[in-house]
């Protein structure tokens, strides 16, 4: 008897291991009393960003009791009022909604951000080009020649993580973050690029500056960038930079 | 219209309602009172909905006056309040008369108190909330000379007090109950921690002589309040109201919401241990809390 029980326990354990291995997406994880997350994928996939954005928006607008719905890099985060809705209902509705929007593809519309690529405003531009064994105009043409996808917004208000950086210019963060990175700074970290919407501490490699305001609590929308959008950078000269409101340090 | 005048300001004093919701996808923090239990009681004693803003007073030493007789309530850490030298009990409502002065001193135990006014403070909202979030540049610390308008009210008392069974004891040793995640390691339940000096409204940092073994980070995702993150230094951070919206550190679990009140009142040096609770029990306790304070109305 004992042996059979032991065997069945072992089999059960093996079973759970197998389940972990063949995890299917989307899947739900409950994070707290009133929050859960729906994972769409194991790894970052820019093609998924528009679907994640659409699901988060649909949940925000259509699901009773949802008080927060946040599109993340590979998931959608939901916070709810437990007096208004049960987590199992949210989970069912999310699955249903997701199958309806699975067809969403990348938005054709592209936001173009002007960028002044110059050592005047970009302390890491020359060193990074040197490290990558290219001229800095090569680096600029690679960075401005790529279309990026907003794959999450966080860290600071309006800080959009842009996926799709060309592997030739991927770069590590600084070991010690700078105390202060200027507002508008365009940075690179790992395989992502981003604009610092306001002055803050930061460890990204700064290669340019975008003079457009990317976060204003008084304006509607608060930010020109949202999850799933396509973004390109357009090189501008110093005169245009200043004309558009850019500031030299 | 009535108003509260700040005659002397505590080191950190700010307005908080339940928080700013529905804007985390722009990267904005929620804010809200660190000690939700005390905030809700302060409003309840005055017949206010819990959504009214209160003043979160950290580490006492403040003074207030009013231009008109005003009903107030003070809940949380005992700051040895007096009105014109006469003691006023904490966890109680009281009338502050025109030309009287309400003084708060340093708390001997606990860290934060919440001051509510009958009718609620009438300050402008940003994206639907009166909550101050300094790291998002929304609102600011309250300062000497500030005049905070109070909403018209017909409230005329009487004095109400929180029943003793709802008043927590603030201790120099706390136990926090954590909802575990599938990746939770048992070691966290056996480690002794102390509250670090570096803690703030973003997060409570747990110091320990035996840092926990670290793990790889995850792909960044949004984080509920109470999330216990483990950065590379092996010292857990419990994320609080002003937390960043997303994070990619390894996660140990989530402190249950009803225990966050203990964190709000734990000064640096407080000893902390963590024990496990299952999601269902934590959820039941939270539901009870929401029902009790009528989180819908």
HADDOCK unambig.tbl for C-alpha pairs under 7 A between the chains (distance, minus, plus):
assign (segid A and resid 32 and name CA) (segid B and resid 224 and name CA) 6.96 0.50 0.50
assign (segid A and resid 32 and name CA) (segid B and resid 254 and name CA) 6.35 0.50 0.50
assign (segid A and resid 32 and name CA) (segid B and resid 279 and name CA) 6.96 0.50 0.50
assign (segid A and resid 33 and name CA) (segid B and resid 279 and name CA) 6.57 0.50 0.50
assign (segid A and resid 33 and name CA) (segid B and resid 282 and name CA) 6.33 0.50 0.50
assign (segid A and resid 33 and name CA) (segid B and resid 283 and name CA) 4.59 0.50 0.50
assign (segid A and resid 33 and name CA) (segid B and resid 286 and name CA) 6.94 0.50 0.50
assign (segid A and resid 35 and name CA) (segid B and resid 224 and name CA) 6.61 0.50 0.50
assign (segid A and resid 67 and name CA) (segid B and resid 21 and name CA) 6.15 0.50 0.50
assign (segid A and resid 67 and name CA) (segid B and resid 22 and name CA) 5.76 0.50 0.50
assign (segid A and resid 68 and name CA) (segid B and resid 21 and name CA) 6.17 0.50 0.50
assign (segid A and resid 68 and name CA) (segid B and resid 22 and name CA) 4.69 0.50 0.50
assign (segid A and resid 68 and name CA) (segid B and resid 24 and name CA) 6.90 0.50 0.50
assign (segid A and resid 69 and name CA) (segid B and resid 22 and name CA) 6.88 0.50 0.50
assign (segid A and resid 70 and name CA) (segid B and resid 24 and name CA) 6.42 0.50 0.50
assign (segid A and resid 70 and name CA) (segid B and resid 25 and name CA) 4.87 0.50 0.50
assign (segid A and resid 70 and name CA) (segid B and resid 222 and name CA) 6.88 0.50 0.50
assign (segid A and resid 71 and name CA) (segid B and resid 25 and name CA) 6.66 0.50 0.50
assign (segid A and resid 72 and name CA) (segid B and resid 221 and name CA) 5.40 0.50 0.50
assign (segid A and resid 72 and name CA) (segid B and resid 222 and name CA) 6.71 0.50 0.50
assign (segid A and resid 73 and name CA) (segid B and resid 220 and name CA) 6.66 0.50 0.50
assign (segid A and resid 73 and name CA) (segid B and resid 221 and name CA) 6.85 0.50 0.50
assign (segid A and resid 77 and name CA) (segid B and resid 222 and name CA) 6.03 0.50 0.50
assign (segid A and resid 82 and name CA) (segid B and resid 287 and name CA) 6.56 0.50 0.50
assign (segid A and resid 153 and name CA) (segid B and resid 25 and name CA) 6.45 0.50 0.50
assign (segid A and resid 153 and name CA) (segid B and resid 26 and name CA) 6.22 0.50 0.50
assign (segid A and resid 153 and name CA) (segid B and resid 27 and name CA) 5.80 0.50 0.50
assign (segid A and resid 154 and name CA) (segid B and resid 27 and name CA) 4.35 0.50 0.50
assign (segid A and resid 154 and name CA) (segid B and resid 245 and name CA) 5.77 0.50 0.50
assign (segid A and resid 154 and name CA) (segid B and resid 246 and name CA) 5.71 0.50 0.50
assign (segid A and resid 155 and name CA) (segid B and resid 27 and name CA) 6.62 0.50 0.50
assign (segid A and resid 155 and name CA) (segid B and resid 244 and name CA) 5.93 0.50 0.50
assign (segid A and resid 155 and name CA) (segid B and resid 245 and name CA) 6.76 0.50 0.50
assign (segid A and resid 155 and name CA) (segid B and resid 246 and name CA) 6.55 0.50 0.50
assign (segid A and resid 156 and name CA) (segid B and resid 27 and name CA) 5.56 0.50 0.50
assign (segid A and resid 157 and name CA) (segid B and resid 26 and name CA) 5.68 0.50 0.50
assign (segid A and resid 157 and name CA) (segid B and resid 27 and name CA) 4.13 0.50 0.50
assign (segid A and resid 157 and name CA) (segid B and resid 28 and name CA) 5.25 0.50 0.50
assign (segid A and resid 158 and name CA) (segid B and resid 26 and name CA) 5.58 0.50 0.50
assign (segid A and resid 158 and name CA) (segid B and resid 27 and name CA) 5.95 0.50 0.50
